[in-house]
């Protein structure tokens, strides 16, 4: 039960998320180490989990065009073979076959060109990323505890509250669910700000009925 006590003391990943946008930009500009920047960008702008950040490599990336808009996609395999870091499988179901879309051109370019020049990626263990880079180094910069999952929660807040499509519309909750690779829409809806649980369930039912 030790992890529960720590969570109560420091807060959940949602509580530790980098917000507002100015704080995240300040952290991004402060980080000079290239690997630290890539970890931050993959967490805050792609929502990758720590093991996925450690395994990400050039052949996961692809540029796509949607109505003359250049978008970088990251496709995560069901498992990563021939890796120096022994992970069996990533935290996703077998039926998932989706890509993560990065709409921010500046972020997309920085990620792409890093992996273009480093095709095997960071080659870092999950423990190294979580403890040494995110918790110890980045946490020290912002002056509080920080986790890799907090970066993922930052991404959730970003695509829900800040990101807008070229036509000015917000992302649909079902699209957000796919971007975050949640199994259940209820998990995604926990990131949406609602007054109470009844309002959250009402919104969820409306979305489900509309898609039925």
C-alpha positions as CSV (number, residue, x, y, z in Angstrom):
1,X,0.0,0.0,0.0
2,X,3.1,2.2,0.0
3,X,2.2,3.6,-3.5
4,X,-1.2,4.7,-2.3
5,X,0.4,6.7,0.6
6,X,2.8,8.4,-1.8
7,X,-0.1,9.3,-4.1
8,X,-2.1,10.8,-1.3
9,X,1.0,12.8,-0.3
10,X,2.1,14.0,-3.7
11,X,-1.1,13.9,-5.7
12,X,-2.2,11.8,-8.6
13,X,-0.8,12.1,-12.1
14,X,-3.6,14.5,-13.0
15,X,-2.7,16.7,-10.0
16,X,1.0,16.7,-11.1
17,X,0.4,17.5,-14.7
18,X,2.2,20.5,-16.1
19,X,-0.3,23.3,-16.4
20,X,-0.9,25.9,-17.8
21,X,0.8,25.9,-21.1
22,X,3.2,28.6,-20.1
23,X,4.7,26.4,-17.5
24,X,5.2,23.6,-20.0
25,X,6.8,25.9,-22.5
26,X,9.1,27.3,-19.8
27,X,10.2,23.7,-19.0
28,X,10.7,22.9,-22.7
29,X,12.9,26.0,-23.3
30,X,14.9,25.3,-20.1
31,X,15.9,21.8,-21.0
32,X,19.1,21.9,-23.0
33,X,19.8,18.1,-23.1
34,X,18.5,16.7,-26.3
35,X,17.3,13.4,-24.7
36,X,15.5,15.3,-21.9
37,X,13.7,17.4,-24.6
38,X,12.6,14.3,-26.5
39,X,11.3,12.7,-23.3
40,X,9.3,15.8,-22.5
41,X,8.0,16.2,-26.0
42,X,6.9,12.5,-26.4
43,X,5.2,12.8,-23.0
44,X,3.5,16.2,-23.2
45,X,2.8,16.3,-26.9
46,X,2.3,12.6,-27.8
47,X,1.2,11.0,-24.5
48,X,3.6,8.1,-24.7
49,X,4.1,5.9,-21.6
50,X,7.6,5.6,-20.1
51,X,8.3,2.2,-21.7
52,X,7.1,3.5,-25.1
53,X,9.4,6.5,-24.8
54,X,12.3,4.3,-24.1
55,X,11.6,2.0,-27.1
56,X,10.5,4.7,-29.6
57,X,12.5,4.6,-32.8
58,X,12.6,6.0,-36.3
59,X,10.5,3.4,-38.0
60,X,7.6,4.3,-35.7
61,X,7.4,7.7,-37.4
62,X,5.7,8.8,-40.6
63,X,4.6,12.0,-42.2
64,X,1.1,12.2,-43.5
65,X,-0.9,15.0,-45.3
66,X,-4.5,15.8,-44.4
67,X,-5.9,18.5,-46.6
68,X,-2.5,20.1,-47.1
69,X,-1.8,19.9,-43.4
70,X,1.4,18.0,-42.6
71,X,1.0,15.7,-39.6
72,X,3.6,13.5,-37.9
73,X,2.2,10.1,-36.8
74,X,3.6,7.7,-34.3
75,X,2.5,4.1,-34.6
76,X,3.3,1.9,-31.6
77,X,3.7,-1.8,-32.3
78,X,2.0,-4.5,-30.2
79,X,5.5,-5.5,-29.1
80,X,9.0,-4.4,-29.8
81,X,11.3,-7.1,-31.0
82,X,15.1,-7.1,-31.5
83,X,15.5,-4.5,-28.7
84,X,18.4,-4.1,-26.3
85,X,15.9,-3.3,-23.6
86,X,13.9,-6.4,-22.7
87,X,10.2,-5.4,-22.7
88,X,7.7,-8.1,-23.5
89,X,4.7,-6.1,-24.6
90,X,3.4,-2.6,-24.3
91,X,0.3,-1.6,-22.3
92,X,-2.2,-1.9,-25.1
93,X,-4.7,-4.5,-26.3
94,X,-4.0,-6.7,-29.3
95,X,-6.9,-5.2,-31.3
96,X,-5.4,-1.7,-31.1
97,X,-4.0,-0.6,-34.5
98,X,-3.9,3.2,-34.2
99,X,-1.5,6.1,-34.6
100,X,-0.8,9.1,-32.5
101,X,-1.1,12.4,-34.4
102,X,1.1,15.3,-33.6
103,X,-0.3,18.6,-35.1
104,X,2.2,21.0,-33.6
105,X,4.7,21.5,-36.5
106,X,7.6,22.7,-34.2
107,X,7.2,19.7,-31.9
108,X,6.8,17.3,-34.8
109,X,9.9,18.5,-36.5
110,X,12.1,18.3,-33.4
111,X,10.9,14.7,-32.7
112,X,11.3,13.6,-36.3
113,X,14.8,15.1,-36.9
114,X,16.1,13.6,-33.7
115,X,15.1,10.1,-34.7
116,X,16.3,10.7,-38.3
117,X,19.7,11.2,-36.8
118,X,19.3,8.6,-34.0
119,X,17.3,5.8,-35.6
120,X,17.5,3.5,-32.7
121,X,16.1,6.2,-30.4
122,X,16.9,6.9,-26.8
123,X,17.9,3.4,-25.9
124,X,17.0,4.1,-22.3
125,X,15.4,1.9,-19.7
126,X,12.0,2.8,-18.2
127,X,13.7,3.2,-14.8
128,X,16.3,5.6,-16.2
129,X,13.6,7.8,-17.8
130,X,11.2,7.8,-14.8
131,X,13.7,8.2,-12.0
132,X,16.8,9.9,-13.4
133,X,15.4,12.1,-16.1
134,X,11.8,13.0,-15.2
135,X,11.6,12.7,-11.4
136,X,15.1,13.8,-10.5
137,X,16.1,16.2,-13.2
138,X,12.9,17.8,-14.6
139,X,11.3,17.7,-11.1
140,X,14.2,19.7,-9.8
141,X,13.9,22.3,-12.5
142,X,10.2,23.0,-11.8
143,X,10.7,22.7,-8.0
144,X,8.2,19.8,-7.3
145,X,7.7,16.1,-7.8
146,X,7.1,15.0,-11.4
147,X,6.3,11.6,-13.0
148,X,6.3,10.3,-16.5
149,X,2.5,9.7,-16.2
150,X,2.1,13.3,-15.2
151,X,3.6,14.2,-18.6
152,X,0.9,11.9,-20.2
153,X,-1.8,13.7,-18.2
154,X,-0.3,17.0,-19.4
155,X,-0.9,15.7,-22.9
156,X,-4.5,14.8,-22.1
157,X,-5.1,18.3,-20.8
158,X,-3.4,19.8,-23.9
159,X,-5.5,17.9,-26.5
160,X,-8.7,18.4,-24.6
161,X,-8.5,22.0,-23.5
162,X,-6.0,23.7,-25.7
163,X,-5.5,21.9,-29.1
164,X,-7.8,23.0,-31.9
165,X,-8.1,21.6,-35.4
166,X,-7.4,23.9,-38.4
167,X,-11.2,24.6,-38.6
168,X,-11.2,25.8,-35.0
169,X,-13.0,22.8,-33.5
170,X,-12.1,20.9,-30.4
171,X,-11.2,17.2,-30.7
172,X,-14.1,14.8,-30.3
173,X,-13.9,12.7,-27.1
174,X,-13.8,9.5,-29.1
175,X,-10.8,10.8,-31.0
176,X,-9.2,11.8,-27.7
177,X,-9.8,8.3,-26.4
178,X,-8.0,6.8,-29.4
179,X,-5.1,9.3,-29.0
180,X,-4.7,8.3,-25.4
181,X,-5.3,4.6,-26.3
182,X,-7.7,4.1,-23.5
183,X,-9.7,0.9,-23.5
184,X,-12.8,2.6,-22.0
185,X,-14.3,6.0,-22.8
186,X,-15.0,6.5,-19.1
187,X,-11.2,6.6,-18.5
188,X,-10.9,9.4,-21.0
189,X,-13.8,11.3,-19.6
190,X,-12.0,11.5,-16.2
191,X,-9.8,14.2,-17.9
192,X,-12.7,16.3,-18.8
193,X,-13.7,19.0,-16.2
194,X,-17.3,18.4,-15.0
195,X,-19.2,19.6,-12.0
196,X,-20.1,16.2,-10.7
197,X,-20.4,12.6,-11.6
198,X,-24.0,12.8,-12.8
199,X,-23.0,15.4,-15.3
200,X,-20.1,13.3,-16.4
201,X,-22.3,10.2,-16.9
202,X,-24.9,12.3,-18.7
203,X,-22.3,13.5,-21.2
204,X,-20.9,10.0,-21.6
205,X,-24.4,8.6,-22.4
206,X,-24.9,11.4,-24.9
207,X,-21.7,10.6,-26.7
208,X,-22.4,6.9,-26.7
209,X,-26.0,7.3,-28.0
210,X,-24.8,9.6,-30.7
211,X,-22.2,7.1,-32.0
212,X,-24.7,4.1,-31.8
